Amino acid sequence: MGTETWRRTPGQGKYAKPERERRFLVTGTPEPLEQSRLIEDRYLDGGTLRVRAVRGEGEPVFKLTQKVRPDVDDPSIVAITNLYLSEDEYRMLVALPGADLVKTRSLCAGFAVDVFHGPLAGLVLAEVEVEDLEADLVLPAWLGAEVTRDDRYSGGALAAGRAVI
């Protein structure tokens, strides 16, 4: 082979999809909240991997996710790759060292609303996926300051205890 096309840099290749999200502090009461589910994340130490369990109605869903930032200083865009796991695979991976983050996610007005538990109790964030991070958005009155580019509000930073509440 003249070129080694099978080699990939993390966050690149056909399975890594761009994820563009805008994040906001929630300062009011979003209503109505729909499709609530419990999300338990473990951000594995020393890398870009997250193990997730999503529990709601029906069977739980287990995922291994890699999130890589094309620009390490900008948390607003990541390349994301997901792999769905069996419960046994999840149990093996979640036993690895890491930082945990637990939240209840609901939907409201097109936003995912995350109510955090444990040490982050009291923090509520809303996020929405967008094509263009600079495009105008119609924002519900219950949203506060935008924290899209504030790394303290990324999942890994929240799990590691670097958020300001």
Secondary structure as UniProt FT lines:
FT   TURN            5..6
FT   TURN            10..11
FT   TURN            14..15
FT   STRAND          17..26
FT   STRAND          34..44
FT   TURN            45..46
FT   STRAND          49..55
FT   STRAND          61..68
FT   TURN            72..73
FT   TURN            75..76
FT   STRAND          77..85
FT   HELIX           87..94
FT   STRAND          98..108
FT   TURN            109..110
FT   STRAND          111..116
FT   HELIX           118..120
FT   TURN            121..122
FT   STRAND          124..129
FT   TURN            133..134
FT   TURN            141..142
FT   STRAND          143..146
FT   TURN            148..149
FT   HELIX           151..153
FT   HELIX           155..159
FT   TURN            160..161
//
